[in-house]
Amino acid sequence: MTDIPRDDKSADSQTEQAGYADDDYERAMKEALALMEKGFHLGGTHKLDRDALHDRKAARDTDPH
């Protein structure tokens, strides 16, 4: 088996680039989590409150036919 000569500058460059990629990933993750925490207003209004939407008894009592 023949050993391929290794360029130390190339290895250092790859290590440095991997470090930048990790930093970019961390920054993007923090930004995405902050956006999700804040949420988005997509317009519209709620005409029913949560209790009315989850009222199972009223849904069962309604005759679909």
C-alpha positions as a printed NumPy array, in Angstrom:
array([[  0.   ,   0.   ,   0.   ],
       [  1.334,   3.408,  -0.933],
       [  1.07 ,   6.235,   1.563],
       [ -0.312,   9.434,   0.135],
       [  1.686,  12.478,   1.236],
       [ -0.407,  14.619,   3.555],
       [ -0.352,  18.371,   3.334],
       [ -0.569,  19.732,   6.894],
       [ -1.814,  23.1  ,   5.629],
       [ -4.704,  21.348,   3.903],
       [ -5.589,  19.465,   7.101],
       [ -5.464,  22.7  ,   9.116],
       [ -7.68 ,  24.39 ,   6.551],
       [-10.227,  21.566,   6.704],
       [-10.258,  21.697,  10.508],
       [-10.782,  25.449,  10.416],
       [-13.605,  25.119,   7.882],
       [-15.282,  22.448,  10.022],
       [-15.125,  24.84 ,  12.972],
       [-16.801,  27.57 ,  10.903],
       [-19.495,  25.116,   9.801],
       [-20.194,  24.243,  13.453],
       [-20.447,  27.941,  14.33 ],
       [-22.806,  28.563,  11.405],
       [-24.971,  25.61 ,  12.444],
       [-25.189,  26.817,  16.049],
       [-26.101,  30.35 ,  14.943],
       [-28.772,  29.092,  12.536],
       [-30.213,  26.787,  15.204],
       [-30.476,  29.63 ,  17.732],
       [-32.156,  31.876,  15.164],
       [-34.643,  29.151,  14.195],
       [-35.517,  28.408,  17.826],
       [-36.021,  32.117,  18.531],
       [-38.385,  32.4  ,  15.55 ],
       [-40.372,  29.373,  16.69 ],
       [-40.598,  30.747,  20.23 ],
       [-41.874,  34.081,  18.928],
       [-44.358,  32.519,  16.511],
       [-45.961,  34.016,  13.441],
       [-49.182,  35.954,  13.059],
       [-50.724,  34.627,   9.866],
       [-53.804,  36.797,   9.997],
       [-57.36 ,  35.886,  10.735],
       [-59.23 ,  35.852,  13.996],
       [-60.588,  33.168,  16.282],
       [-64.376,  33.19 ,  16.43 ],
       [-64.584,  30.349,  18.964],
       [-62.751,  29.985,  22.215],
       [-60.751,  26.892,  23.116],
       [-63.471,  25.41 ,  25.352],
       [-66.048,  25.59 ,  22.554],
       [-63.678,  23.895,  20.115],
       [-62.988,  21.044,  22.53 ],
       [-66.546,  20.508,  23.764],
       [-66.913,  16.775,  23.033],
       [-70.368,  16.489,  24.627],
       [-71.86 ,  19.069,  22.273],
       [-70.258,  17.298,  19.312],
       [-71.778,  13.947,  20.346],
       [-75.208,  15.463,  20.967],
       [-75.405,  16.88 ,  17.432],
       [-77.308,  14.599,  15.033],
       [-75.509,  14.603,  11.637],
       [-78.612,  13.291,   9.779]])
